[in-house]
Amino acid sequence: MYYQPPIDYIEPVFRPPSEADSLILQVSNGCSWNRCTFCDMYTDAQKKFRPRPEMEVLAEIERCGRAMPWVRRVFLADGDAMALSIRRLEAILQAIRTHLPQVGRVSAYCLPANLKRKSVDDLVRLRQLGLTLIYMGAESGCNDVLQAFDKNETFDSTAEALLKAREAGIKRSVMLINGAGGQYYSEQHALESARLVNLTQPEYLATLVLFFRRDTEARVRAGYKGLFQPLGPEGLFREMQTLIGATELDQTIFRSDHVSNRLILKGVLGKDKTKMLAEIDAAIDYAARHDIALYQG
């Protein structure tokens, strides 16, 4: 007898590291913007953006309820679940409540642009139905970096979305990219990113290091119009020193433990700020003593 999996994924499928134990429910395919120069997550031909048919998704939720009723966390994939209408998101969340009653947390990636046409009241309804966490790749608070990345966002649009989610009671996990501005914009990138998180006070903050796959390096360099010079390890450490040093956060859980990071930092900002800065100082000293490059050629 042929076994049909509860979910028929359109691969590849991506999710945040912290969702490793979650049920990945693919409610959309790809990313509606999909032009960021540094990203190649949804560039395969089969990943062209579209919402998945609503009845198909609701049927998958019902099948998951029969096959794995113990599920406690659900992540709404792909990169743009929050681009769906409030009505459709409500239907999906209500189906999860009905067929997967053990679920205590639903989360999703979220572009700032996805929240422009959603009111605080809309988001409150989604939170009441179980959507309690969004992951937002802010990348930078520096408008020059965002423009070079073709991010289609600004400091103000990102801050507005994060503050709207906060007002609705939805927790926010913000991602920044260490090295996003290269040598030319490094300090500006760090200081403006710190200003962004100081203003919005996200519950979670993480960094990864800018790295290149496929043709992303050529695209990033083109976006910077000849001004991009990648940071070496010491340059990355100094940028992190500037970023962490400029933060004024009350209770934000911080992680720089992505596989791309050369320096692993974990703690709560601000109570662990001094400890983290000391760890960064030690890394800078080590890099200087071992003549590890400040910038890459």
C-alpha positions as a Markdown table, in Angstrom:
| # | Residue | x | y | z |
|---|---|---|---|---|
| 1 | Met | 0.0 | 0.0 | 0.0 |
| 2 | Tyr | 1.4 | 3.4 | -1.0 |
| 3 | Tyr | 2.0 | 5.8 | 2.0 |
| 4 | Gln | 1.2 | 9.4 | 1.3 |
| 5 | Pro | 3.1 | 11.8 | 3.6 |
| 6 | Pro | 0.9 | 14.3 | 5.4 |
| 7 | Ile | 2.6 | 17.2 | 3.5 |
| 8 | Asp | 3.7 | 17.3 | -0.1 |
| 9 | Tyr | 6.6 | 19.8 | 0.0 |
| 10 | Ile | 7.8 | 21.9 | -2.9 |
| 11 | Glu | 11.5 | 21.6 | -2.2 |
| 12 | Pro | 13.9 | 23.1 | -1.1 |
| 13 | Val | 12.3 | 24.1 | 2.2 |
| 14 | Phe | 14.0 | 26.5 | 4.6 |
| 15 | Arg | 13.4 | 27.2 | 8.3 |
| 16 | Pro | 15.2 | 29.0 | 11.1 |
| 17 | Pro | 17.6 | 26.9 | 13.2 |
| 18 | Ser | 15.3 | 27.2 | 16.3 |
| 19 | Glu | 12.5 | 25.5 | 14.4 |
| 20 | Ala | 14.3 | 22.2 | 14.1 |
| 21 | Asp | 11.7 | 20.4 | 16.1 |
| 22 | Ser | 8.7 | 22.1 | 14.5 |
| 23 | Leu | 6.2 | 20.9 | 12.0 |
| 24 | Ile | 7.0 | 22.8 | 8.8 |
| 25 | Leu | 3.7 | 23.7 | 7.1 |
| 26 | Gln | 4.3 | 25.1 | 3.7 |
| 27 | Val | 1.5 | 27.7 | 3.2 |
| 28 | Ser | 3.2 | 29.6 | 0.4 |
| 29 | Asn | 6.0 | 28.8 | -2.1 |
| 30 | Gly | 9.1 | 31.0 | -2.4 |
| 31 | Cys | 9.4 | 34.7 | -1.7 |
| 32 | Ser | 7.3 | 37.5 | -3.1 |
| 33 | Trp | 10.2 | 39.9 | -3.4 |
| 34 | Asn | 13.0 | 37.5 | -4.1 |
| 35 | Arg | 15.5 | 40.1 | -5.3 |
| 36 | Cys | 17.8 | 40.6 | -2.4 |
| 37 | Thr | 21.3 | 40.3 | -3.9 |
| 38 | Phe | 22.8 | 38.3 | -1.0 |
| 39 | Cys | 20.1 | 35.6 | -1.0 |
| 40 | Asp | 19.8 | 32.5 | -3.1 |
| 41 | Met | 17.2 | 30.6 | -1.0 |
| 42 | Tyr | 14.4 | 30.7 | -3.5 |
| 43 | Thr | 16.1 | 31.0 | -6.9 |
| 44 | Asp | 15.3 | 27.4 | -8.2 |
| 45 | Ala | 12.7 | 27.4 | -11.0 |
| 46 | Gln | 10.2 | 25.5 | -8.9 |
| 47 | Lys | 10.3 | 28.2 | -6.1 |
| 48 | Lys | 8.4 | 30.9 | -8.0 |
| 49 | Phe | 6.3 | 32.7 | -5.4 |
| 50 | Arg | 2.6 | 31.7 | -5.0 |
| 51 | Pro | 0.3 | 31.1 | -2.1 |
| 52 | Arg | -0.5 | 27.4 | -1.9 |
| 53 | Pro | -4.2 | 26.6 | -2.6 |
| 54 | Glu | -6.1 | 27.1 | 0.6 |
| 55 | Met | -8.0 | 23.8 | 0.5 |
| 56 | Glu | -4.8 | 21.9 | -0.1 |
| 57 | Val | -3.2 | 23.5 | 3.0 |
| 58 | Leu | -6.2 | 22.9 | 5.2 |
| 59 | Ala | -6.3 | 19.2 | 4.0 |
| 60 | Glu | -2.6 | 18.8 | 4.9 |
| 61 | Ile | -3.3 | 20.2 | 8.4 |
| 62 | Glu | -6.1 | 17.7 | 8.9 |
| 63 | Arg | -3.8 | 14.9 | 7.7 |
| 64 | Cys | -1.1 | 16.0 | 10.1 |
| 65 | Gly | -3.5 | 16.0 | 12.9 |
| 66 | Arg | -4.3 | 12.4 | 12.3 |
| 67 | Ala | -0.6 | 11.4 | 11.7 |
| 68 | Met | 1.1 | 13.4 | 14.4 |
| 69 | Pro | -1.3 | 14.7 | 17.0 |
| 70 | Trp | 1.6 | 15.3 | 19.4 |
| 71 | Val | 3.0 | 18.3 | 17.5 |
| 72 | Arg | 3.6 | 21.3 | 19.7 |
| 73 | Arg | 5.1 | 23.8 | 17.3 |
| 74 | Val | 4.4 | 24.8 | 13.7 |
| 75 | Phe | 6.4 | 27.0 | 11.4 |
| 76 | Leu | 4.6 | 28.5 | 8.4 |
| 77 | Ala | 6.9 | 28.3 | 5.4 |
| 78 | Asp | 8.1 | 29.4 | 2.9 |
| 79 | Gly | 9.8 | 32.9 | 3.1 |
| 80 | Asp | 6.6 | 34.8 | 2.8 |
| 81 | Ala | 3.8 | 33.3 | 4.8 |
| 82 | Met | 2.8 | 36.7 | 6.2 |
| 83 | Ala | 2.1 | 37.9 | 2.6 |
| 84 | Leu | -1.1 | 35.9 | 2.8 |
| 85 | Ser | -4.3 | 37.7 | 3.6 |
| 86 | Ile | -5.6 | 38.0 | 7.1 |
| 87 | Arg | -8.6 | 35.9 | 6.2 |
| 88 | Arg | -6.5 | 33.1 | 4.8 |
| 89 | Leu | -4.0 | 33.2 | 7.8 |
| 90 | Glu | -7.0 | 33.1 | 10.2 |
| 91 | Ala | -8.3 | 30.0 | 8.4 |
| 92 | Ile | -5.0 | 28.3 | 8.6 |
| 93 | Leu | -4.5 | 29.1 | 12.3 |
| 94 | Gln | -8.0 | 28.0 | 13.1 |
| 95 | Ala | -7.4 | 24.7 | 11.4 |
| 96 | Ile | -4.2 | 24.2 | 13.4 |
| 97 | Arg | -6.2 | 24.8 | 16.6 |
| 98 | Thr | -8.8 | 22.3 | 15.5 |
| 99 | His | -6.7 | 19.5 | 14.2 |
| 100 | Leu | -3.4 | 20.0 | 16.2 |
| 101 | Pro | -4.7 | 21.1 | 19.6 |
| 102 | Gln | -1.3 | 20.5 | 21.3 |
| 103 | Val | 0.3 | 23.3 | 19.3 |
| 104 | Gly | 1.4 | 26.1 | 21.6 |
| 105 | Arg | 3.4 | 28.2 | 19.1 |
| 106 | Val | 3.0 | 29.1 | 15.5 |
| 107 | Ser | 5.8 | 31.1 | 13.8 |
| 108 | Ala | 6.7 | 32.5 | 10.4 |
| 109 | Tyr | 9.2 | 34.4 | 8.4 |
| 110 | Cys | 8.0 | 38.0 | 7.8 |
| 111 | Leu | 9.2 | 40.7 | 5.4 |
| 112 | Pro | 8.5 | 44.2 | 6.8 |
| 113 | Ala | 6.5 | 44.9 | 3.6 |
| 114 | Asn | 4.1 | 42.1 | 4.6 |
| 115 | Leu | 2.8 | 44.1 | 7.5 |
| 116 | Lys | 2.1 | 47.4 | 5.7 |
| 117 | Arg | -1.5 | 46.5 | 4.9 |
| 118 | Lys | -2.1 | 44.6 | 8.2 |
| 119 | Ser | -3.4 | 46.6 | 11.1 |
| 120 | Val | -2.5 | 46.1 | 14.8 |
| 121 | Asp | -6.0 | 44.7 | 15.3 |
| 122 | Asp | -5.4 | 42.2 | 12.4 |
| 123 | Leu | -2.2 | 41.1 | 14.1 |
| 124 | Val | -3.8 | 40.8 | 17.5 |
| 125 | Arg | -6.3 | 38.4 | 16.0 |
| 126 | Leu | -3.5 | 36.3 | 14.5 |
| 127 | Arg | -1.7 | 36.2 | 17.8 |
| 128 | Gln | -4.9 | 35.2 | 19.6 |
| 129 | Leu | -5.2 | 32.3 | 17.1 |
| 130 | Gly | -1.7 | 31.1 | 17.9 |
| 131 | Leu | 0.8 | 33.1 | 15.8 |
| 132 | Thr | 3.2 | 34.3 | 18.6 |
| 133 | Leu | 6.5 | 34.7 | 16.8 |
| 134 | Ile | 7.8 | 36.2 | 13.6 |
| 135 | Tyr | 11.4 | 36.0 | 12.2 |
| 136 | Met | 12.4 | 39.2 | 10.4 |
| 137 | Gly | 15.6 | 39.4 | 8.3 |
| 138 | Ala | 16.3 | 43.1 | 8.9 |
| 139 | Glu | 19.9 | 42.6 | 7.6 |
| 140 | Ser | 20.9 | 46.2 | 8.5 |
| 141 | Gly | 19.6 | 49.4 | 9.8 |
| 142 | Cys | 21.7 | 51.3 | 7.3 |
| 143 | Asn | 19.7 | 52.6 | 4.3 |
| 144 | Asp | 22.8 | 52.6 | 2.0 |
| 145 | Val | 23.3 | 48.9 | 2.8 |
| 146 | Leu | 19.6 | 48.1 | 2.3 |
| 147 | Gln | 19.6 | 49.9 | -1.1 |
| 148 | Ala | 22.8 | 48.1 | -2.2 |
| 149 | Phe | 21.2 | 44.8 | -1.2 |
| 150 | Asp | 18.0 | 45.7 | -3.2 |
| 151 | Lys | 16.1 | 44.9 | 0.0 |
| 152 | Asn | 13.1 | 47.0 | -0.9 |
| 153 | Glu | 13.0 | 48.2 | 2.8 |
| 154 | Thr | 14.4 | 51.2 | 4.8 |
| 155 | Phe | 15.2 | 51.8 | 8.4 |
| 156 | Asp | 11.8 | 53.4 | 8.9 |
| 157 | Ser | 9.8 | 50.6 | 7.1 |
| 158 | Thr | 11.6 | 47.9 | 9.1 |
| 159 | Ala | 11.1 | 49.8 | 12.4 |
| 160 | Glu | 7.5 | 50.4 | 11.7 |
| 161 | Ala | 6.8 | 46.7 | 11.1 |
| 162 | Leu | 8.7 | 45.6 | 14.2 |
| 163 | Leu | 6.9 | 48.1 | 16.4 |
| 164 | Lys | 3.5 | 47.1 | 14.9 |
| 165 | Ala | 4.1 | 43.5 | 15.8 |
| 166 | Arg | 5.3 | 44.5 | 19.3 |
| 167 | Glu | 2.1 | 46.5 | 19.8 |
| 168 | Ala | 0.1 | 43.4 | 18.8 |
| 169 | Gly | 2.0 | 41.2 | 21.3 |
| 170 | Ile | 3.8 | 39.1 | 18.7 |
| 171 | Lys | 7.4 | 38.3 | 19.6 |
| 172 | Arg | 10.1 | 39.3 | 17.1 |
| 173 | Ser | 13.3 | 37.5 | 16.2 |
| 174 | Val | 15.5 | 39.9 | 14.2 |
| 175 | Met | 18.5 | 38.9 | 12.0 |
| 176 | Leu | 21.4 | 41.2 | 11.1 |
| 177 | Ile | 24.2 | 40.4 | 8.8 |
| 178 | Asn | 27.8 | 40.9 | 10.1 |
| 179 | Gly | 29.9 | 42.3 | 7.2 |
| 180 | Ala | 26.9 | 43.4 | 5.2 |
| 181 | Gly | 28.4 | 46.8 | 4.4 |
| 182 | Gly | 31.9 | 45.6 | 3.7 |
| 183 | Gln | 34.8 | 47.9 | 4.6 |
| 184 | Tyr | 33.2 | 51.1 | 3.3 |
| 185 | Tyr | 29.9 | 51.0 | 5.3 |
| 186 | Ser | 31.0 | 48.9 | 8.3 |
| 187 | Glu | 30.7 | 51.5 | 11.0 |
| 188 | Gln | 27.6 | 53.0 | 9.6 |
| 189 | His | 26.0 | 49.6 | 9.2 |
| 190 | Ala | 26.8 | 48.6 | 12.8 |
| 191 | Leu | 25.7 | 51.9 | 14.4 |
| 192 | Glu | 22.4 | 52.2 | 12.4 |
| 193 | Ser | 21.6 | 48.5 | 13.1 |
| 194 | Ala | 22.1 | 49.2 | 16.8 |
| 195 | Arg | 19.8 | 52.2 | 16.5 |
| 196 | Leu | 17.2 | 50.0 | 14.9 |
| 197 | Val | 17.2 | 47.4 | 17.6 |
| 198 | Asn | 17.4 | 50.0 | 20.4 |
| 199 | Leu | 14.2 | 51.6 | 19.0 |
| 200 | Thr | 12.3 | 48.4 | 18.5 |
| 201 | Gln | 13.6 | 46.2 | 21.4 |
| 202 | Pro | 13.1 | 42.8 | 19.8 |
| 203 | Glu | 12.8 | 39.8 | 22.1 |
| 204 | Tyr | 15.4 | 37.9 | 20.0 |
| 205 | Leu | 18.4 | 39.2 | 18.0 |
| 206 | Ala | 20.9 | 37.1 | 16.0 |
| 207 | Thr | 23.7 | 37.7 | 13.5 |
| 208 | Leu | 25.2 | 35.7 | 10.7 |
| 209 | Val | 28.2 | 36.6 | 8.6 |
| 210 | Leu | 27.7 | 37.6 | 5.0 |
| 211 | Phe | 28.7 | 34.6 | 2.8 |
| 212 | Phe | 28.4 | 33.9 | -0.9 |
| 213 | Arg | 26.9 | 31.0 | -2.8 |
| 214 | Arg | 26.2 | 30.6 | -6.5 |
| 215 | Asp | 26.3 | 34.1 | -8.1 |
| 216 | Thr | 25.5 | 36.1 | -4.9 |
| 217 | Glu | 29.0 | 37.6 | -4.7 |
| 218 | Ala | 28.7 | 39.1 | -8.2 |
| 219 | Arg | 25.2 | 40.4 | -7.4 |
| 220 | Val | 26.4 | 42.0 | -4.1 |
| 221 | Arg | 29.4 | 43.7 | -5.7 |
| 222 | Ala | 27.1 | 45.0 | -8.5 |
| 223 | Gly | 24.8 | 46.5 | -5.9 |
| 224 | Tyr | 27.7 | 48.3 | -4.2 |
| 225 | Lys | 28.9 | 49.7 | -7.6 |
| 226 | Gly | 32.6 | 48.9 | -6.9 |
| 227 | Leu | 32.6 | 50.0 | -3.2 |
| 228 | Phe | 32.4 | 46.6 | -1.7 |
| 229 | Gln | 35.4 | 45.0 | 0.0 |
| 230 | Pro | 34.6 | 42.0 | 2.3 |
| 231 | Leu | 35.7 | 42.1 | 5.9 |
| 232 | Gly | 38.2 | 39.6 | 7.2 |
| 233 | Pro | 37.9 | 38.1 | 10.7 |
| 234 | Glu | 39.4 | 41.1 | 12.6 |
| 235 | Gly | 37.2 | 43.5 | 10.6 |
| 236 | Leu | 34.1 | 41.3 | 11.4 |
| 237 | Phe | 35.0 | 41.3 | 15.1 |
| 238 | Arg | 35.5 | 45.1 | 15.2 |
| 239 | Glu | 32.1 | 45.6 | 13.5 |
| 240 | Met | 30.5 | 43.3 | 16.2 |
| 241 | Gln | 32.3 | 45.3 | 18.8 |
| 242 | Thr | 30.7 | 48.5 | 17.5 |
| 243 | Leu | 27.3 | 46.9 | 17.2 |
| 244 | Ile | 27.1 | 45.4 | 20.6 |
| 245 | Gly | 28.8 | 48.4 | 22.2 |
| 246 | Ala | 26.0 | 50.7 | 20.8 |
| 247 | Thr | 23.1 | 48.6 | 21.9 |
| 248 | Glu | 20.8 | 49.8 | 24.6 |
| 249 | Leu | 18.6 | 46.7 | 25.0 |
| 250 | Asp | 16.6 | 45.8 | 28.1 |
| 251 | Gln | 16.0 | 42.0 | 27.8 |
| 252 | Thr | 16.9 | 40.8 | 24.3 |
| 253 | Ile | 18.2 | 37.2 | 23.9 |
| 254 | Phe | 21.2 | 37.4 | 21.6 |
| 255 | Arg | 22.9 | 34.7 | 19.5 |
| 256 | Ser | 25.7 | 34.7 | 16.9 |
| 257 | Asp | 25.9 | 31.0 | 16.6 |
| 258 | His | 25.1 | 30.5 | 12.9 |
| 259 | Val | 27.5 | 28.2 | 11.1 |
| 260 | Ser | 28.9 | 31.3 | 9.2 |
| 261 | Asn | 30.0 | 33.0 | 12.4 |
| 262 | Arg | 33.7 | 32.9 | 13.3 |
| 263 | Leu | 33.0 | 34.1 | 16.9 |
| 264 | Ile | 30.2 | 32.4 | 18.9 |
| 265 | Leu | 28.4 | 34.8 | 21.2 |
| 266 | Lys | 25.4 | 34.0 | 23.4 |
| 267 | Gly | 23.7 | 36.0 | 26.1 |
| 268 | Val | 21.1 | 38.5 | 27.1 |
| 269 | Leu | 21.4 | 42.2 | 26.1 |
| 270 | Gly | 21.9 | 44.2 | 28.1 |
| 271 | Lys | 22.9 | 42.2 | 31.3 |
| 272 | Asp | 25.6 | 40.2 | 29.4 |
| 273 | Lys | 26.8 | 43.2 | 27.3 |
| 274 | Thr | 30.1 | 43.6 | 29.2 |
| 275 | Lys | 30.9 | 39.9 | 29.0 |
| 276 | Met | 30.3 | 39.8 | 25.3 |
| 277 | Leu | 32.4 | 42.9 | 24.7 |
| 278 | Ala | 35.2 | 41.2 | 26.6 |
| 279 | Glu | 34.9 | 38.1 | 24.4 |
| 280 | Ile | 35.0 | 40.3 | 21.3 |
| 281 | Asp | 38.1 | 42.1 | 22.6 |
| 282 | Ala | 39.8 | 38.8 | 23.1 |
| 283 | Ala | 39.0 | 37.7 | 19.6 |
| 284 | Ile | 40.3 | 41.0 | 18.2 |
| 285 | Asp | 43.5 | 40.6 | 20.1 |
| 286 | Tyr | 43.9 | 37.0 | 18.9 |
| 287 | Ala | 43.3 | 38.1 | 15.3 |
| 288 | Ala | 45.9 | 40.9 | 15.6 |
| 289 | Arg | 48.5 | 38.7 | 17.2 |
| 290 | His | 48.1 | 36.1 | 14.5 |
| 291 | Asp | 48.1 | 38.6 | 11.7 |
| 292 | Ile | 44.6 | 37.5 | 10.6 |
| 293 | Ala | 43.3 | 39.8 | 7.9 |
| 294 | Leu | 41.3 | 42.9 | 8.8 |
| 295 | Tyr | 39.9 | 43.0 | 5.2 |
| 296 | Gln | 39.8 | 40.4 | 2.5 |
| 297 | Gly | 41.3 | 41.3 | -0.9 |
